[in-house]
Amino acid sequence: MARQGGNPPQAAAISRPPLVKIYGLQAGLLVLAAAGVMLVDVASAKALLIGGLISVLPNAYFARMAFRHRGSRAASEVSSAFKRGEAGKFVLTVSLFAIVFSTVP
């Protein structure tokens, strides 16, 4: 069917997710939770904070890598960014666990 009107169709604009807000909120809630647990037990609060950071930091790295490119023209870049982000997340997670297991009593 013929289109009526003068404006050609436009592609939908997909905005990037607010990564700084999301991971900043997670880190803030993590600190608040650790502060609350610190009232009961300092060792548990330390474990909570370290474990939470081991979770948040690799996820933030992956999200940063995964959402660097967008659009159908950058499909190959998006795919390779996801692969690099997942590999980096895995290496970062393993490295952080290794550091914690070797240094924290």
DODREN-89611 format. One record per atom (N, C-alpha, C, O): z, x, y; residue in three letters; residue number from 0; atom name. Coordinates in steps of 0.001 Angstrom, whole numbers, padded with zeros to 6 digits. Layout:
<rs>
R       w       u       v residu num atome
R       Z       X       Y    Ala NUM    CA
...
</rs>
This chain:
<rs>
R       w       u       v residu num atome
R  000000  000844 -001165    Met   0     N
R  000000  000000  000000    Met   0    CA
R  000000  000895  001235    Met   0     C
R  000712  001898  001277    Met   0     O
R -000760  000551  002192    Ala   1     N
R -000888  001351  003409    Ala   1    CA
R  000388  001258  004240    Ala   1     C
R  001017  000205  004354    Ala   1     O
R  000728  002365  004793    Arg   2     N
R  001931  002448  005620    Arg   2    CA
R  001599  002001  007031    Arg   2     C
R  000581  002395  007600    Arg   2     O
R  002455  001188  007578    Gln   3     N
R  002231  000753  008951    Gln   3    CA
R  003264  001396  009845    Gln   3     C
R  004420  001547  009450    Gln   3     O
R  002883  001759  010991    Gly   4     N
R  003776  002434  011921    Gly   4    CA
R  003252  003832  012188    Gly   4     C
R  002365  004315  011484    Gly   4     O
R  003791  004469  013185    Gly   5     N
R  003257  005748  013592    Gly   5    CA
R  003973  006968  013034    Gly   5     C
R  003433  008071  013123    Gly   5     O
R  005155  006822  012466    Asn   6     N
R  005913  007993  012033    Asn   6    CA
R  005672  008312  010565    Asn   6     C
R  005792  007430  009714    Asn   6     O
R  005334  009563  010258    Pro   7     N
R  005171  009952  008852    Pro   7    CA
R  006549  010038  008177    Pro   7     C
R  007559  010243  008852    Pro   7     O
R  006589  009884  006863    Pro   8     N
R  007886  009984  006173    Pro   8    CA
R  008444  011397  006281    Pro   8     C
R  007696  012375  006281    Pro   8     O
R  009751  011490  006372    Gln   9     N
R  010404  012782  006474    Gln   9    CA
R  011325  012977  005287    Gln   9     C
R  011849  012021  004718    Gln   9     O
R  011507  014221  004932    Ala  10     N
R  012410  014553  003835    Ala  10    CA
R  013854  014323  004281    Ala  10     C
R  014203  014512  005446    Ala  10     O
R  014664  013919  003338    Ala  11     N
R  016080  013714  003634    Ala  11    CA
R  016755  015063  003870    Ala  11     C
R  016539  016021  003127    Ala  11     O
R  017557  015117  004891    Ala  12     N
R  018280  016351  005196    Ala  12    CA
R  019572  016369  004384    Ala  12     C
R  020413  015480  004514    Ala  12     O
R  019713  017380  003556    Ile  13     N
R  020916  017522  002745    Ile  13    CA
R  021771  018593  003404    Ile  13     C
R  021362  019746  003536    Ile  13     O
R  022949  018193  003807    Ser  14     N
R  023814  019150  004484    Ser  14    CA
R  024611  019955  003466    Ser  14     C
R  024836  019519  002337    Ser  14     O
R  025026  021126  003891    Arg  15     N
R  025829  021981  003020    Arg  15    CA
R  027241  021430  002935    Arg  15     C
R  027750  020872  003907    Arg  15     O
R  027873  021581  001787    Pro  16     N
R  029254  021124  001684    Pro  16    CA
R  030173  021984  002550    Pro  16     C
R  029906  023169  002748    Pro  16     O
R  031239  021402  003060    Pro  17     N
R  032156  022163  003922    Pro  17    CA
R  033057  023081  003104    Pro  17     C
R  034229  022775  002884    Pro  17     O
R  032514  024190  002664    Leu  18     N
R  033222  025091  001754    Leu  18    CA
R  034492  025668  002350    Leu  18     C
R  035508  025772  001663    Leu  18     O
R  034446  026042  003617    Val  19     N
R  035629  026630  004248    Val  19    CA
R  036758  025601  004291    Val  19     C
R  037915  025936  004037    Val  19     O
R  036427  024359  004610    Lys  20     N
R  037448  023305  004636    Lys  20    CA
R  038020  023053  003248    Lys  20     C
R  039233  022928  003080    Lys  20     O
R  037143  022981  002263    Ile  21     N
R  037584  022681  000897    Ile  21    CA
R  038502  023767  000367    Ile  21     C
R  039601  023474 -000105    Ile  21     O
R  038069  025008  000438    Tyr  22     N
R  038874  026090 -000126    Tyr  22    CA
R  040049  026454  000768    Tyr  22     C
R  041068  026943  000279    Tyr  22     O
R  039923  026223  002069    Gly  23     N
R  041070  026384  002955    Gly  23    CA
R  042151  025364  002644    Gly  23     C
R  043338  025693  002639    Gly  23     O
R  041743  024117  002383    Leu  24     N
R  042692  023077  002003    Leu  24    CA
R  043358  023408  000670    Leu  24     C
R  044567  023236  000518    Leu  24     O
R  042571  023880 -000290    Gln  25     N
R  043149  024264 -001578    Gln  25    CA
R  044160  025392 -001417    Gln  25     C
R  045243  025345 -002001    Gln  25     O
R  043815  026393 -000635    Ala  26     N
R  044741  027511 -000418    Ala  26    CA
R  045990  027048  000321    Ala  26     C
R  047097  027481  000001    Ala  26     O
R  045821  026180  001297    Gly  27     N
R  046974  025651  002021    Gly  27    CA
R  047905  024852  001130    Gly  27     C
R  049125  025004  001197    Gly  27     O
R  047324  023995  000292    Leu  28     N
R  048140  023219 -000644    Leu  28    CA
R  048813  024122 -001665    Leu  28     C
R  049935  023855 -002095    Leu  28     O
R  048134  025178 -002049    Leu  29     N
R  048712  026148 -002978    Leu  29    CA
R  049938  026822 -002363    Leu  29     C
R  050965  026970 -003025    Leu  29     O
R  049831  027223 -001113    Val  30     N
R  050959  027853 -000431    Val  30    CA
R  052112  026867 -000271    Val  30     C
R  053272  027233 -000458    Val  30     O
R  051798  025617  000073    Leu  31     N
R  052850  024601  000192    Leu  31    CA
R  053543  024353 -001142    Leu  31     C
R  054767  024237 -001198    Leu  31     O
R  052766  024272 -002210    Ala  32     N
R  053354  024061 -003536    Ala  32    CA
R  054235  025240 -003927    Ala  32     C
R  055321  025052 -004474    Ala  32     O
R  053773  026443 -003650    Ala  33     N
R  054573  027631 -003967    Ala  33    CA
R  055847  027660 -003133    Ala  33     C
R  056904  028046 -003632    Ala  33     O
R  055759  027255 -001872    Ala  34     N
R  056953  027216 -001023    Ala  34    CA
R  057949  026180 -001539    Ala  34     C
R  059158  026408 -001503    Ala  34     O
R  057449  025052 -002013    Gly  35     N
R  058334  024033 -002577    Gly  35    CA
R  059002  024503 -003858    Gly  35     C
R  060189  024253 -004070    Gly  35     O
R  058257  025173 -004700    Val  36     N
R  058812  025676 -005964    Val  36    CA
R  059771  026833 -005696    Val  36     C
R  060697  027067 -006473    Val  36     O
R  059549  027559 -004594    Met  37     N
R  060420  028684 -004273    Met  37    CA
R  061863  028226 -004034    Met  37     C
R  062801  028997 -004238    Met  37     O
R  062038  026982 -003606    Leu  38     N
R  063385  026451 -003414    Leu  38    CA
R  064148  026360 -004730    Leu  38     C
R  065378  026403 -004753    Leu  38     O
R  063395  026231 -005835    Val  39     N
R  064009  026109 -007157    Val  39    CA
R  064066  027461 -007861    Val  39     C
R  065116  027870 -008357    Val  39     O
R  062916  028154 -007901    Asp  40     N
R  062851  029413 -008641    Asp  40    CA
R  061782  030312 -008020    Asp  40     C
R  060618  029922 -007927    Asp  40     O
R  062173  031500 -007601    Val  41     N
R  061262  032429 -006937    Val  41    CA
R  060201  032956 -007905    Val  41     C
R  059037  033093 -007528    Val  41     O
R  060588  033253 -009144    Ala  42     N
R  059626  033784 -010123    Ala  42    CA
R  058544  032746 -010442    Ala  42     C
R  057373  033095 -010591    Ala  42     O
R  058933  031488 -010544    Ser  43     N
R  057945  030433 -010801    Ser  43    CA
R  057009  030260 -009613    Ser  43     C
R  055814  030021 -009789    Ser  43     O
R  057548  030379 -008404    Ala  44     N
R  056710  030262 -007207    Ala  44    CA
R  055692  031394 -007146    Ala  44     C
R  054536  031180 -006783    Ala  44     O
R  056130  032601 -007505    Lys  45     N
R  055221  033754 -007527    Lys  45    CA
R  054119  033551 -008565    Lys  45     C
R  052950  033832 -008300    Lys  45     O
R  054494  033064 -009743    Ala  46     N
R  053506  032799 -010794    Ala  46    CA
R  052528  031708 -010366    Ala  46     C
R  051331  031804 -010634    Ala  46     O
R  053034  030680 -009706    Leu  47     N
R  052181  029598 -009220    Leu  47    CA
R  051183  030119 -008194    Leu  47     C
R  050000  029785 -008249    Leu  47     O
R  051649  030921 -007276    Leu  48     N
R  050772  031454 -006236    Leu  48    CA
R  049706  032382 -006820    Leu  48     C
R  048533  032281 -006463    Leu  48     O
R  050105  033271 -007702    Ile  49     N
R  049145  034203 -008315    Ile  49    CA
R  048121  033439 -009160    Ile  49     C
R  046919  033687 -009060    Ile  49     O
R  048597  032519 -009984    Gly  50     N
R  047676  031736 -010815    Gly  50    CA
R  046726  030888 -009992    Gly  50     C
R  045546  030762 -010319    Gly  50     O
R  047246  030308 -008922    Gly  51     N
R  046390  029509 -008044    Gly  51    CA
R  045325  030341 -007367    Gly  51     C
R  044179  029910 -007239    Gly  51     O
R  045698  031535 -006934    Leu  52     N
R  044706  032416 -006308    Leu  52    CA
R  043652  032876 -007305    Leu  52     C
R  042483  033033 -006954    Leu  52     O
R  044071  033092 -008550    Ile  53     N
R  043095  033463 -009586    Ile  53    CA
R  042096  032329 -009806    Ile  53     C
R  040959  032572 -010209    Ile  53     O
R  042513  031112 -009547    Ser  54     N
R  041608  029971 -009672    Ser  54    CA
R  040742  029789 -008420    Ser  54     C
R  039528  029620 -008525    Ser  54     O
R  041359  029824 -007251    Val  55     N
R  040661  029498 -006007    Val  55    CA
R  039638  030561 -005615    Val  55     C
R  038521  030221 -005223    Val  55     O
R  039996  031831 -005713    Leu  56     N
R  039095  032888 -005238    Leu  56    CA
R  037758  032942 -005987    Leu  56     C
R  036712  032983 -005338    Leu  56     O
R  037749  032943 -007335    Pro  57     N
R  036445  032938 -008018    Pro  57    CA
R  035633  031663 -007762    Pro  57     C
R  034406  031715 -007675    Pro  57     O
R  036315  030523 -007641    Asn  58     N
R  035590  029286 -007349    Asn  58    CA
R  034966  029318 -005962    Asn  58     C
R  033848  028839 -005771    Asn  58     O
R  035678  029877 -004998    Ala  59     N
R  035125  030001 -003649    Ala  59    CA
R  033917  030940 -003646    Ala  59     C
R  032929  030688 -002956    Ala  59     O
R  034004  032026 -004421    Tyr  60     N
R  032875  032944 -004532    Tyr  60    CA
R  031651  032234 -005132    Tyr  60     C
R  030534  032367 -004633    Tyr  60     O
R  031886  031488 -006201    Phe  61     N
R  030772  030775 -006831    Phe  61    CA
R  030153  029768 -005865    Phe  61     C
R  028930  029682 -005757    Phe  61     O
R  030983  029015 -005171    Ala  62     N
R  030457  028010 -004244    Ala  62    CA
R  029654  028671 -003130    Ala  62     C
R  028608  028163 -002727    Ala  62     O
R  030140  029789 -002642    Arg  63     N
R  029416  030508 -001590    Arg  63    CA
R  028046  030966 -002080    Arg  63     C
R  027046  030845 -001371    Arg  63     O
R  028016  031492 -003300    Met  64     N
R  026741  031945 -003856    Met  64    CA
R  025819  030762 -004170    Met  64     C
R  024618  030822 -003907    Met  64     O
R  026375  029705 -004725    Ala  65     N
R  025563  028576 -005186    Ala  65    CA
R  024915  027814 -004036    Ala  65     C
R  023809  027297 -004190    Ala  65     O
R  025574  027738 -002899    Phe  66     N
R  025057  026937 -001797    Phe  66    CA
R  024466  027774 -000671    Phe  66     C
R  024421  027335  000478    Phe  66     O
R  024012  028981 -001003    Arg  67     N
R  023369  029814  000005    Arg  67    CA
R  021977  029295  000361    Arg  67     C
R  021561  029385  001516    Arg  67     O
R  021267  028762 -000606    His  68     N
R  019900  028295 -000395    His  68    CA
R  019850  026788 -000638    His  68     C
R  020679  026236 -001362    His  68     O
R  018874  026137 -000030    Arg  69     N
R  018689  024717 -000288    Arg  69    CA
R  017236  024347 -000037    Arg  69     C
R  016502  025055  000651    Arg  69     O
R  016848  023231 -000609    Gly  70     N
R  015491  022748 -000444    Gly  70    CA
R  014634  023041 -001667    Gly  70     C
R  014909  023964 -002434    Gly  70     O
R  013597  022239 -001829    Ser  71     N
R  012745  022387 -003010    Ser  71    CA
R  011894  023649 -002957    Ser  71     C
R  011474  024146 -004003    Ser  71     O
R  011635  024165 -001794    Arg  72     N
R  010843  025392 -001692    Arg  72    CA
R  011628  026612 -002146    Arg  72     C
R  011050  027637 -002509    Arg  72     O
R  012953  026492 -002120    Ala  73     N
R  013801  027613 -002518    Ala  73    CA
R  014386  027398 -003915    Ala  73     C
R  015468  027899 -004219    Ala  73     O
R  013678  026661 -004757    Ala  74     N
R  014202  026320 -006089    Ala  74    CA
R  014492  027559 -006928    Ala  74     C
R  015511  027607 -007617    Ala  74     O
R  013636  028540 -006883    Ser  75     N
R  013885  029739 -007685    Ser  75    CA
R  015076  030527 -007130    Ser  75     C
R  015853  031093 -007898    Ser  75     O
R  015223  030567 -005806    Glu  76     N
R  016377  031238 -005207    Glu  76    CA
R  017671  030505 -005542    Glu  76     C
R  018698  031136 -005796    Glu  76     O
R  017622  029172 -005541    Val  77     N
R  018803  028369 -005883    Val  77    CA
R  019207  028642 -007326    Val  77     C
R  020389  028828 -007618    Val  77     O
R  018239  028667 -008218    Ser  78     N
R  018519  028915 -009629    Ser  78    CA
R  019128  030299 -009847    Ser  78     C
R  020119  030440 -010562    Ser  78     O
R  018537  031311 -009233    Ser  79     N
R  019080  032663 -009411    Ser  79    CA
R  020439  032812 -008728    Ser  79     C
R  021286  033565 -009208    Ser  79     O
R  020662  032106 -007617    Ala  80     N
R  021961  032155 -006946    Ala  80    CA
R  023037  031524 -007818    Ala  80     C
R  024163  032019 -007866    Ala  80     O
R  022705  030440 -008504    Phe  81     N
R  023666  029825 -009424    Phe  81    CA
R  024017  030783 -010556    Phe  81     C
R  025184  030921 -010923    Phe  81     O
R  023012  031438 -011100    Lys  82     N
R  023264  032381 -012192    Lys  82    CA
R  024108  033558 -011728    Lys  82     C
R  025062  033941 -012405    Lys  82     O
R  023766  034136 -010579    Arg  83     N
R  024558  035242 -010040    Arg  83    CA
R  025965  034798 -009672    Arg  83     C
R  026929  035533 -009889    Arg  83     O
R  026085  033601 -009117    Gly  84     N
R  027398  033085 -008756    Gly  84    CA
R  028276  032865 -009969    Gly  84     C
R  029466  033179 -009940    Gly  84     O
R  027705  032329 -011033    Glu  85     N
R  028490  032100 -012257    Glu  85    CA
R  028888  033420 -012903    Glu  85     C
R  030019  033572 -013364    Glu  85     O
R  027970  034367 -012936    Ala  86     N
R  028308  035685 -013499    Ala  86    CA
R  029384  036368 -012662    Ala  86     C
R  030324  036942 -013210    Ala  86     O
R  029254  036309 -011344    Gly  87     N
R  030249  036902 -010473    Gly  87    CA
R  031595  036221 -010593    Gly  87     C
R  032635  036880 -010555    Gly  87     O
R  031585  034906 -010738    Lys  88     N
R  032836  034159 -010918    Lys  88    CA
R  033538  034597 -012197    Lys  88     C
R  034755  034785 -012212    Lys  88     O
R  032774  034758 -013261    Phe  89     N
R  033351  035178 -014537    Phe  89    CA
R  033951  036582 -014417    Phe  89     C
R  035080  036820 -014846    Phe  89     O
R  033192  037501 -013835    Val  90     N
R  033671  038881 -013686    Val  90    CA
R  034902  038921 -012782    Val  90     C
R  035863  039634 -013072    Val  90     O
R  034877  038169 -011704    Leu  91     N
R  036014  038141 -010793    Leu  91    CA
R  037254  037555 -011466    Leu  91     C
R  038358  038068 -011282    Leu  91     O
R  037080  036491 -012238    Thr  92     N
R  038212  035888 -012941    Thr  92    CA
R  038817  036869 -013946    Thr  92     C
R  040033  037056 -013984    Thr  92     O
R  037968  037487 -014751    Val  93     N
R  038459  038454 -015741    Val  93    CA
R  039142  039626 -015043    Val  93     C
R  040197  040082 -015484    Val  93     O
R  038551  040111 -013964    Ser  94     N
R  039132  041241 -013238    Ser  94    CA
R  040492  040883 -012639    Ser  94     C
R  041438  041667 -012726    Ser  94     O
R  040588  039712 -012038    Leu  95     N
R  041867  039306 -011453    Leu  95    CA
R  042943  039139 -012526    Leu  95     C
R  044087  039543 -012321    Leu  95     O
R  042585  038548 -013667    Phe  96     N
R  043555  038434 -014755    Phe  96    CA
R  043978  039820 -015239    Phe  96     C
R  045160  040046 -015494    Phe  96     O
R  043042  040737 -015368    Ala  97     N
R  043364  042089 -015827    Ala  97    CA
R  044303  042796 -014839    Ala  97     C
R  045254  043463 -015246    Ala  97     O
R  044030  042645 -013557    Ile  98     N
R  044891  043244 -012538    Ile  98    CA
R  046291  042661 -012610    Ile  98     C
R  047278  043394 -012546    Ile  98     O
R  046379  041353 -012741    Val  99     N
R  047692  040703 -012787    Val  99    CA
R  048446  041109 -014050    Val  99     C
R  049634  041423 -013990    Val  99     O
R  047766  041103 -015183    Phe 100     N
R  048449  041459 -016445    Phe 100    CA
R  048886  042914 -016457    Phe 100     C
R  049879  043256 -017099    Phe 100     O
R  048160  043775 -015755    Ser 101     N
R  048541  045196 -015793    Ser 101    CA
R  049565  045570 -014699    Ser 101     C
R  050232  046598 -014811    Ser 101     O
R  049691  044761 -013665    Thr 102     N
R  050581  045151 -012567    Thr 102    CA
R  051817  044275 -012395    Thr 102     C
R  052864  044768 -011976    Thr 102     O
R  051716  043001 -012707    Val 103     N
R  052839  042084 -012474    Val 103    CA
R  053737  042073 -013718    Val 103     C
R  053264  041821 -014826    Val 103     O
R  055026  042346 -013531    Pro 104     N
R  055934  042342 -014692    Pro 104    CA
R  056210  040919 -015194    Pro 104     C
R  056951  040737 -016160    Pro 104     O
</rs>
